[in-house]
Amino acid sequence: MKLIVMTQPTFFVEEDKILTSLFEEGLDCLHLHKPGSSPMYAERLLTLLSNDFYSKIVVHGHFYLKEEYKLRGIHMDDANTPVPQGYKGKVSRTCTRMEDLKEAKRHSEYVFLKNIFDSQTHAGEKSSFTANELENAARHGLIDRHVYALGGMNIDNIRVVKDLGFGGVVICGDLWNRFNIHQELDYKELISHFEKIKKIIG
């Protein structure tokens, strides 16, 4: 099972240090997702990271960064937006409906199925699926190793999606909620929590 960490939606002072520590602790894939932000800030963050990590970073938006920094790939934030014309590299995308999964998987390295559980980052984003719907999708092969669970993922429910046959999990709030970006400098608890998540995923 794969583990993806999605960045905080906003940039913050200690971010490059925390991301460096996560990569050093074995993070294989980071999704750089800063909705509505200027590409200048993403460039600044990337220049603060070792270029050894660039091949593990997927970018949402500002797709020119993929070529400029030789990143791993690009991510489309919905099921239907076409890939930029002429783009040849790796693509992943987000789906919010089961019925979009089959087609999205055909043209993506992997697909996020969003709102599996209530979001820990966005209070208004609630779970979109019942346990029965998820089990049924798994039974019919819609959920497989190319589909990653996104939304409310934490240490307590990773095993649930593992048993359903998801190929990976996307962690965001469960990790970042352990560090106050406005008040703290010590991020040991966040790194320690990442290590626990990695052990569960195996």
Phi, psi and omega per residue, in radians:
M1 nan 2.377 -3.103
K2 -1.575 2.647 3.076
L3 -2.109 2.144 3.058
I4 -2.042 2.375 3.008
V5 -1.858 2.290 3.046
M6 -1.772 2.413 -3.099
T7 -1.151 2.841 2.907
Q8 -0.994 2.593 3.126
P9 -1.152 -0.399 -3.124
T10 -1.991 2.700 3.064
F11 -1.387 2.631 3.098
F12 -2.642 2.883 -2.911
V13 -1.042 -0.797 -3.029
E14 -1.522 0.108 -2.947
E15 -1.041 -0.802 -3.097
D16 -1.094 -0.637 3.137
K17 -1.170 -0.733 -3.139
I18 -1.160 -0.789 -3.138
L19 -1.095 -0.704 3.088
T20 -1.038 -0.784 3.121
S21 -1.098 -0.705 3.126
L22 -1.101 -0.777 3.100
F23 -1.089 -0.720 -3.135
E24 -1.153 -0.472 3.103
E25 -1.495 0.054 3.019
G26 1.911 0.232 3.079
L27 -1.137 2.220 -3.101
D28 -1.627 -0.477 -3.038
C29 -2.603 2.168 3.092
L30 -2.032 2.317 3.021
H31 -1.755 2.037 3.133
L32 -1.509 1.765 -3.027
H33 -2.227 1.827 -3.107
K34 -2.274 1.283 -3.017
P35 -0.983 2.346 3.064
G36 1.372 0.067 -3.059
S37 -1.621 2.799 3.087
S38 -1.299 2.456 3.116
P39 -1.067 -0.408 -3.141
M40 -0.986 -0.671 -3.114
Y41 -1.252 -0.645 3.094
A42 -1.131 -0.718 3.111
E43 -1.073 -0.749 -3.121
R44 -1.075 -0.779 3.125
L45 -1.069 -0.788 -3.122
L46 -1.075 -0.674 -3.131
T47 -1.209 -0.343 3.106
L48 -1.463 -0.202 3.129
L49 -1.703 2.657 3.055
S50 -1.138 2.429 3.113
N51 -1.194 -0.123 3.011
D52 -1.108 -0.406 -3.077
F53 -1.635 -0.167 -3.022
Y54 -1.049 -0.594 -3.106
S55 -1.255 -0.037 3.123
K56 -1.935 0.160 -3.057
I57 -1.982 2.265 3.060
V58 -1.935 2.366 -3.050
V59 -1.892 2.407 3.030
H60 -1.742 2.042 -3.113
G61 1.303 3.007 -3.114
H62 0.811 0.920 -2.948
F63 -1.135 -0.325 3.118
Y64 -1.064 -0.387 3.134
L65 -1.095 -0.499 -3.116
K66 -1.029 -0.835 -3.125
E67 -1.316 -0.719 -3.042
E68 -1.095 -0.649 -3.100
Y69 -1.919 0.125 -3.125
K70 0.942 0.894 3.137
L71 -1.343 3.009 -3.061
R72 -1.204 -0.706 -3.089
G73 3.139 -3.001 3.117
I74 -2.124 2.727 -3.131
H75 -2.210 2.249 3.074
M76 -1.645 2.288 -2.988
D77 -1.476 0.165 3.024
D78 -2.608 -3.129 -3.015
A79 -1.409 -0.369 -2.907
N80 -2.038 -0.302 -3.114
T81 -1.046 2.220 -3.133
P82 -1.208 2.666 3.065
V83 -1.188 2.525 3.132
P84 -0.914 2.457 -3.104
Q85 -1.004 2.289 3.095
G86 1.500 -0.099 -3.116
Y87 -1.271 2.333 -3.061
K88 -2.062 -0.130 -3.010
G89 -1.484 -2.814 -3.102
K90 -1.300 2.465 -3.140
V91 -2.294 2.415 2.931
S92 -2.247 2.884 3.116
R93 -2.658 2.922 -3.135
T94 -1.862 2.353 3.011
C95 -2.051 2.532 3.060
T96 -1.954 -0.115 -3.132
R97 -2.219 2.444 3.122
M98 -0.985 -0.701 -3.030
E99 -1.156 -0.240 3.109
D100 -1.571 -0.192 -2.999
L101 -1.112 -0.783 -3.028
K102 -1.022 -0.859 -3.120
E103 -1.186 -0.732 -3.104
A104 -1.100 -0.689 -3.130
K105 -1.095 -0.552 -3.096
R106 -1.082 -0.543 -3.021
H107 -2.035 0.325 -3.063
S108 -2.375 2.643 3.038
E109 -1.169 -0.732 3.030
Y110 -2.713 2.874 -3.078
V111 -2.281 2.345 2.997
F112 -1.486 2.278 2.938
L113 -1.754 2.031 -2.916
K114 -1.622 2.675 3.093
N115 1.152 0.775 3.053
I116 -1.154 -0.799 3.046
F117 -2.202 3.038 3.101
D118 -1.083 2.328 -3.105
S119 -1.125 2.499 3.051
Q120 -1.742 -0.049 3.137
T121 -1.823 -0.700 -3.101
H122 -2.080 1.910 -3.021
A123 -0.985 -0.564 -3.066
G124 -1.405 -0.172 -3.073
E125 -1.610 1.867 -3.108
K126 -1.758 2.875 3.096
S127 -1.003 2.391 -3.112
S128 -1.754 -0.128 -2.993
F129 -2.291 2.512 3.013
T130 -1.465 2.872 3.091
A131 -1.033 -0.676 -3.139
N132 -1.109 -0.727 3.137
E133 -1.099 -0.717 3.135
L134 -1.163 -0.751 3.133
E135 -1.102 -0.711 -3.137
N136 -1.125 -0.739 3.123
A137 -1.124 -0.671 3.110
A138 -1.150 -0.734 -3.135
R139 -1.071 -0.624 -3.086
H140 -1.598 0.152 3.046
G141 1.372 0.135 3.091
L142 -1.230 -0.708 3.058
I143 -1.604 2.126 -3.138
D144 -2.646 -2.859 -3.027
R145 -1.199 -0.206 3.115
H146 -1.629 -0.007 -3.110
V147 -1.975 2.203 -3.097
Y148 -1.956 2.416 -3.089
A149 -1.419 2.232 3.137
L150 -2.251 2.358 3.072
G151 1.994 1.835 3.070
G152 1.240 0.314 -3.101
M153 -1.272 2.320 3.102
N154 -2.648 3.118 -3.080
I155 -0.991 -0.584 -3.067
D156 -1.317 -0.461 -3.062
N157 -2.007 0.048 3.095
I158 -1.019 -0.702 -3.100
R159 -1.110 -0.567 3.141
V160 -1.079 -0.837 -3.096
V161 -1.305 -0.485 3.058
K162 -1.074 -0.807 3.137
D163 -1.128 -0.500 3.125
L164 -1.341 -0.221 3.096
G165 1.685 0.218 3.041
F166 -1.072 2.538 -3.115
G167 -1.449 -0.226 -3.121
G168 -2.996 3.044 3.085
V169 -2.292 2.617 3.096
V170 -1.977 2.055 -3.103
I171 -1.797 2.321 3.079
C172 -2.393 -1.480 -3.054
G173 -0.997 -0.679 -3.090
D174 -1.049 -0.518 3.124
L175 -1.527 -0.927 -3.010
W176 -1.232 -0.409 3.107
N177 -1.181 -0.148 3.121
R178 -1.585 0.128 -3.138
F179 -2.525 2.128 3.123
N180 -1.508 1.905 -3.018
I181 -1.177 -0.301 -3.103
H182 -1.635 -0.348 -2.995
Q183 -2.180 -0.350 -2.981
E184 -1.899 2.697 3.003
L185 -2.096 -0.411 -3.097
D186 -1.544 2.028 -3.084
Y187 -1.973 0.419 3.140
K188 -1.017 -0.700 -3.103
E189 -1.102 -0.683 3.129
L190 -1.104 -0.802 -3.126
I191 -1.140 -0.713 3.121
S192 -1.096 -0.670 3.119
H193 -1.178 -0.679 3.087
F194 -1.033 -0.722 3.130
E195 -1.083 -0.681 3.106
K196 -1.120 -0.744 3.130
I197 -1.067 -0.768 -3.126
K198 -1.044 -0.688 -3.133
K199 -1.120 -0.723 -3.132
I200 -1.140 -0.699 -3.108
I201 -1.215 -0.594 3.018
G202 1.370 nan nan
